[in-house]
Amino acid sequence: MGFAGAMAVAMAVDALIGWPAWLFARVGHPVTWLGWLIHLVDTAWNRAVDPPALRRIAGVAAAILVIALATTVGWAVQSLLPSGWIRLVLVGVLAWPLVALRSLHDHVAAVAHPLVSGDVAAARSAVAQIVGRDPATLDDAGIARASIESLAENASDGIVAPVFWGAVFGLPGILGYKAVNTLDSMIGHRTERHEAFGWAAARIDDLANLIPARLTGVLFVLLAPKRPQARSCMLRDARRHRSPNAGWPEAAMAGALGVRLSGPRIYHGHIADEPWLNEGARDPAAADILAGLKLYRYAMMLLAAAFVALALA
C-alpha cells in the first residue's frame, strides 16, 4: 500500500471536480482511449470464421496485449516522476481520471431527483444511462432497484477496485485494472460474438475484483444504519448473485437499506430470472436511492481516510 496517499489525492480531486465536460470534449478520457484499442483488437482478431478454440486463444492474447500496454505506460510515466511526497501527489493527480467517484454519484442522483418529484419519464431516461435493462418495463420500484444496484456494483468496479490496485502498485496498478475492467465491459459477454473471445477478459476481471468487491461490501456494512442486517444479508445472499463479486456490495446495500434487490428483470426483450437479494424485504422507493447515495458518500470518505492513515503510518 505504498501509494495509498496518492489514491487519497486522486479521490479528493475527483470528488471536487470530476472529469469536466469541456475536458472530455477536447481530449476524451483514458477509458475511451482503452476502448478504442480494444475495439481495434476485437475487430482484427475476433473473426467469425475461426473455430471457438482459436477465438479463445486470440482473446487471451488480446487481453494480455491490452493489459500489458496499459501497465507499461503506467510504469514508464511513474518511473519519470521525482521521489518523495511530490511523487505521491503527482501519481494521485495522474490517477484522478481513472476514479469515477463523482460521476457515479451524479448519474445515480440524476435518477433519484426526478423520481422523488414524480417525474417517472425523466427517471427512466436517467436510469437508462447506467443500466442495460429495458427502462420502459420499469415501474417506480424497478427504477429505484436498478439505480441502487448500479450504485453498489459500480462503487466496487469504478472506485474501490481501481484505487485498491493503485494503492498497491501506483499508476501501473490503476491503469492495469482499468484495462481489465474495460475489456470485460466491452468483450466479456456471453454472446455469440464474445463467448469465446471474451472468456479471458471475463475471468481476469473476476479475479481482479475478488478483494475489492468484498472490501466494498464491508465498507457498506460498517457504515450501514442497520449494521447487523447489512452484515447478515451480505454473508447470506452475496453468493446467490450471478456474479462472483457483484453480490457482495449489492447484498450489503440491500441489507443496509432494508430493501430487496436483484430479482427478475428484462434485457433486450428477454426475462433474466435472477434470485432476490434480501428476499422478503420491501421494494425500494425513491427515498432509498438517496439513502444509498448517503451510505456511498460515507463509505468513500472512510476509504479515503483509511488511505490517509496508511500513508501517515
C-alpha positions as CSV (number, residue, x, y, z in Angstrom):
1,M,0.0,0.0,0.0
2,G,2.9,2.3,-0.7
3,F,0.7,4.5,-2.9
4,A,-2.2,4.8,-0.5
5,G,-1.7,8.6,-0.1
6,A,-1.7,9.0,-3.8
7,M,-5.1,7.3,-4.1
8,A,-6.5,9.6,-1.4
9,V,-5.3,12.5,-3.6
10,A,-7.0,11.0,-6.6
11,M,-10.2,10.5,-4.8
12,A,-10.2,14.1,-3.4
13,V,-9.6,15.6,-6.8
14,D,-12.3,13.6,-8.5
15,A,-14.8,14.4,-5.7
16,L,-14.1,18.1,-6.1
17,I,-14.2,18.4,-9.9
18,G,-14.9,15.1,-11.5
19,W,-13.9,14.9,-15.2
20,P,-15.1,18.2,-16.7
21,A,-17.3,18.0,-19.9
22,W,-15.1,20.6,-21.6
23,L,-12.0,18.4,-21.0
24,F,-13.8,15.3,-22.2
25,A,-14.8,17.2,-25.4
26,R,-11.2,18.1,-26.1
27,V,-9.2,15.0,-25.2
28,G,-11.8,12.3,-24.4
29,H,-11.0,10.1,-21.4
30,P,-8.4,7.4,-20.7
31,V,-11.2,4.8,-20.6
32,T,-12.3,5.8,-24.1
33,W,-8.7,5.5,-25.3
34,L,-8.6,2.0,-23.9
35,G,-11.9,1.3,-25.5
36,W,-10.6,2.4,-28.9
37,L,-7.7,0.0,-28.6
38,I,-9.9,-2.9,-27.5
39,H,-12.3,-2.2,-30.4
40,L,-9.3,-2.4,-32.8
41,V,-8.1,-5.7,-31.4
42,D,-11.7,-7.1,-31.3
43,T,-12.2,-6.2,-34.9
44,A,-8.9,-7.6,-36.1
45,W,-8.6,-10.8,-34.1
46,N,-12.1,-11.9,-33.3
47,R,-13.0,-13.5,-36.6
48,A,-16.3,-15.3,-37.0
49,V,-14.7,-17.8,-39.5
50,D,-12.4,-19.1,-36.8
51,P,-13.3,-22.0,-34.5
52,P,-14.2,-21.3,-30.9
53,A,-10.9,-22.7,-29.6
54,L,-8.8,-20.3,-31.8
55,R,-11.0,-17.4,-30.9
56,R,-10.5,-18.1,-27.2
57,I,-6.7,-18.1,-27.8
58,A,-7.0,-14.9,-29.7
59,G,-9.0,-13.4,-26.8
60,V,-6.3,-14.4,-24.3
61,A,-3.7,-12.7,-26.5
62,A,-5.9,-9.6,-26.8
63,A,-6.3,-9.3,-23.0
64,I,-2.6,-9.8,-22.4
65,L,-1.7,-7.2,-25.0
66,V,-4.1,-4.5,-23.7
67,I,-3.3,-5.1,-20.0
68,A,0.4,-5.2,-20.7
69,L,0.3,-2.0,-22.7
70,A,-1.7,-0.1,-20.0
71,T,0.6,-1.3,-17.2
72,T,3.7,-0.5,-19.2
73,V,2.5,3.1,-19.9
74,G,1.8,3.5,-16.2
75,W,5.2,2.1,-15.2
76,A,7.0,4.3,-17.7
77,V,5.3,7.5,-16.5
78,Q,5.7,6.7,-12.9
79,S,9.4,6.0,-13.3
80,L,9.9,9.5,-14.6
81,L,8.4,11.2,-11.5
82,P,10.6,12.7,-8.8
83,S,10.8,10.9,-5.4
84,G,9.3,11.9,-2.1
85,W,5.9,13.4,-1.3
86,I,5.7,15.2,-4.7
87,R,5.8,11.8,-6.3
88,L,2.7,10.7,-4.4
89,V,0.9,13.9,-5.3
90,L,1.7,13.6,-8.9
91,V,0.7,9.9,-9.0
92,G,-2.6,10.9,-7.4
93,V,-3.3,13.7,-9.9
94,L,-2.4,11.4,-12.8
95,A,-4.7,8.7,-11.4
96,W,-7.6,11.1,-10.9
97,P,-9.2,10.5,-14.3
98,L,-9.4,6.7,-13.5
99,V,-11.6,7.2,-10.4
100,A,-15.3,7.6,-11.2
101,L,-16.3,8.7,-7.7
102,R,-18.2,11.9,-8.6
103,S,-19.5,10.6,-12.0
104,L,-21.2,7.6,-10.3
105,H,-22.8,9.8,-7.7
106,D,-24.1,12.3,-10.2
107,H,-25.5,9.6,-12.5
108,V,-27.4,8.0,-9.7
109,A,-28.6,11.3,-8.3
110,A,-29.9,12.1,-11.7
111,V,-32.3,9.2,-11.3
112,A,-33.3,9.9,-7.7
113,H,-34.3,13.6,-8.0
114,P,-36.9,13.2,-10.8
115,L,-38.2,10.0,-9.2
116,V,-38.7,11.8,-5.9
117,S,-40.6,14.6,-7.6
118,G,-42.8,12.1,-9.5
119,D,-41.3,12.5,-13.0
120,V,-41.1,8.8,-13.9
121,A,-40.3,9.5,-17.6
122,A,-37.2,11.6,-16.7
123,A,-36.2,8.9,-14.1
124,R,-36.5,6.2,-16.7
125,S,-34.4,8.3,-19.2
126,A,-31.7,8.8,-16.5
127,V,-31.6,5.1,-15.4
128,A,-31.1,4.0,-19.0
129,Q,-27.8,5.8,-18.9
130,I,-26.4,3.5,-16.1
131,V,-28.1,0.0,-16.6
132,G,-28.7,-2.3,-19.6
133,R,-32.2,-3.4,-18.8
134,D,-35.2,-2.0,-20.7
135,P,-36.3,1.2,-18.9
136,A,-39.8,1.1,-20.4
137,T,-40.6,-2.0,-18.4
138,L,-39.6,-0.5,-15.0
139,D,-42.1,0.9,-12.5
140,D,-41.0,3.2,-9.7
141,A,-39.7,0.3,-7.6
142,G,-37.8,-1.1,-10.7
143,I,-36.2,2.2,-11.4
144,A,-35.1,2.5,-7.7
145,R,-33.9,-1.0,-7.7
146,A,-31.8,-0.7,-10.9
147,S,-30.2,2.5,-9.7
148,I,-29.3,1.2,-6.3
149,E,-27.8,-2.0,-7.8
150,S,-25.8,0.1,-10.2
151,L,-24.6,2.3,-7.3
152,A,-23.5,-0.7,-5.2
153,E,-21.8,-2.6,-8.1
154,N,-20.1,0.4,-9.6
155,A,-18.8,1.6,-6.2
156,S,-16.7,-1.5,-6.3
157,D,-15.8,-1.6,-10.1
158,G,-15.5,2.2,-10.6
159,I,-13.9,3.4,-7.3
160,V,-12.8,0.8,-4.8
161,A,-11.1,-1.6,-7.2
162,P,-9.1,0.9,-9.2
163,V,-7.9,2.7,-6.0
164,F,-7.1,-0.6,-4.3
165,W,-4.8,-1.7,-7.1
166,G,-3.5,1.9,-7.4
167,A,-2.6,1.9,-3.7
168,V,-0.7,-1.4,-4.1
169,F,1.1,-0.7,-7.4
170,G,0.6,3.0,-8.2
171,L,-0.1,4.0,-11.8
172,P,0.7,0.6,-13.3
173,G,-1.9,-0.9,-10.9
174,I,-4.7,1.5,-11.5
175,L,-4.1,1.6,-15.3
176,G,-3.9,-2.1,-15.5
177,Y,-7.1,-2.5,-13.6
178,K,-8.9,-0.1,-15.8
179,A,-7.7,-2.1,-18.8
180,V,-9.1,-5.3,-17.2
181,N,-12.4,-3.7,-16.4
182,T,-12.8,-2.1,-19.8
183,L,-12.0,-5.3,-21.5
184,D,-14.7,-7.1,-19.5
185,S,-17.3,-4.4,-20.2
186,M,-16.6,-4.5,-23.9
187,I,-16.0,-8.1,-24.8
188,G,-16.6,-10.1,-21.6
189,H,-20.1,-11.1,-22.6
190,R,-21.8,-14.4,-23.2
191,T,-22.9,-13.5,-26.7
192,E,-22.3,-15.4,-29.9
193,R,-19.5,-13.0,-30.8
194,H,-17.8,-12.8,-27.5
195,E,-18.5,-16.2,-25.7
196,A,-15.0,-17.5,-26.7
197,F,-13.1,-14.3,-27.5
198,G,-14.1,-12.6,-24.2
199,W,-13.6,-15.6,-22.0
200,A,-10.2,-14.4,-20.7
201,A,-11.4,-10.9,-20.2
202,A,-14.3,-12.0,-18.0
203,R,-12.1,-14.4,-16.0
204,I,-9.4,-11.8,-15.4
205,D,-12.0,-9.3,-14.3
206,D,-13.5,-11.7,-11.8
207,L,-10.0,-12.2,-10.3
208,A,-9.2,-8.5,-10.2
209,N,-12.4,-7.7,-8.4
210,L,-12.2,-10.5,-5.9
211,I,-10.8,-8.4,-3.0
212,P,-12.3,-5.0,-3.9
213,A,-15.9,-6.3,-4.1
214,R,-15.7,-7.8,-0.6
215,L,-14.0,-4.7,0.7
216,T,-16.8,-2.5,-0.7
217,G,-19.4,-4.8,1.0
218,V,-17.5,-4.4,4.3
219,L,-17.4,-0.6,3.9
220,F,-21.2,-0.6,3.4
221,V,-21.7,-2.8,6.4
222,L,-19.5,-0.8,8.7
223,L,-21.5,2.4,7.9
224,A,-24.9,0.9,7.5
225,P,-27.8,2.4,9.6
226,K,-28.8,-1.3,10.0
227,R,-25.4,-2.9,10.5
228,P,-26.5,-6.4,11.7
229,Q,-29.0,-6.7,8.9
230,A,-26.4,-5.5,6.3
231,R,-23.8,-8.0,7.6
232,S,-26.2,-11.0,7.7
233,C,-27.6,-10.2,4.3
234,M,-24.2,-9.9,2.7
235,L,-22.9,-13.1,4.2
236,R,-26.2,-15.0,3.4
237,D,-27.0,-13.7,-0.1
238,A,-23.8,-12.5,-1.8
239,R,-23.2,-15.9,-3.3
240,R,-26.7,-16.1,-4.8
241,H,-25.8,-13.4,-7.3
242,R,-25.0,-14.4,-10.9
243,S,-21.6,-12.6,-10.5
244,P,-19.0,-14.0,-8.1
245,N,-18.2,-10.4,-7.0
246,A,-21.1,-8.0,-7.5
247,G,-23.3,-9.8,-5.0
248,W,-21.1,-8.6,-2.1
249,P,-21.7,-4.9,-2.4
250,E,-25.3,-5.3,-3.6
251,A,-26.3,-7.7,-0.8
252,A,-24.6,-5.4,1.7
253,M,-26.5,-2.4,0.3
254,A,-29.8,-4.3,0.3
255,G,-29.4,-5.2,4.0
256,A,-28.3,-1.7,4.9
257,L,-31.4,-0.1,3.3
258,G,-33.8,-2.9,4.3
259,V,-34.9,-3.5,0.7
260,R,-34.8,-6.3,-1.8
261,L,-32.6,-6.1,-4.8
262,S,-31.8,-8.1,-8.0
263,G,-34.6,-10.4,-8.9
264,P,-36.2,-11.0,-12.4
265,R,-35.5,-8.3,-15.0
266,I,-35.8,-7.8,-18.7
267,Y,-32.8,-7.4,-21.0
268,H,-33.4,-6.8,-24.7
269,G,-36.9,-8.4,-24.6
270,H,-35.7,-11.5,-22.6
271,I,-36.5,-12.2,-19.0
272,A,-33.5,-12.9,-16.8
273,D,-34.8,-14.9,-13.8
274,E,-32.3,-13.7,-11.2
275,P,-32.7,-14.6,-7.5
276,W,-33.6,-11.9,-5.0
277,L,-31.1,-10.4,-2.5
278,N,-32.7,-9.8,0.9
279,E,-35.8,-11.7,-0.3
280,G,-38.9,-10.9,1.8
281,A,-37.9,-7.2,2.3
282,R,-39.9,-4.4,0.8
283,D,-39.3,-3.0,-2.6
284,P,-37.1,0.1,-2.8
285,A,-38.5,3.6,-3.4
286,A,-37.0,6.9,-4.5
287,A,-36.0,7.8,-0.9
288,D,-33.9,4.7,-0.8
289,I,-31.8,5.9,-3.7
290,L,-31.0,9.0,-1.6
291,A,-30.2,6.8,1.4
292,G,-28.0,4.6,-0.8
293,L,-26.1,7.7,-2.0
294,K,-25.6,8.9,1.5
295,L,-24.2,5.5,2.5
296,Y,-22.0,5.6,-0.6
297,R,-20.6,9.0,0.3
298,Y,-19.7,7.9,3.8
299,A,-18.1,4.7,2.6
300,M,-15.9,6.5,0.1
301,M,-14.9,9.0,2.8
302,L,-14.0,6.1,5.1
303,L,-11.9,4.5,2.4
304,A,-10.1,7.8,1.7
305,A,-9.4,8.3,5.4
306,A,-8.0,4.8,5.6
307,F,-5.6,5.6,2.7
308,V,-4.5,8.8,4.5
309,A,-3.9,6.8,7.7
310,L,-1.9,4.2,5.8
311,A,0.2,7.0,4.2
312,L,0.9,8.7,7.5
313,A,1.8,5.3,9.1
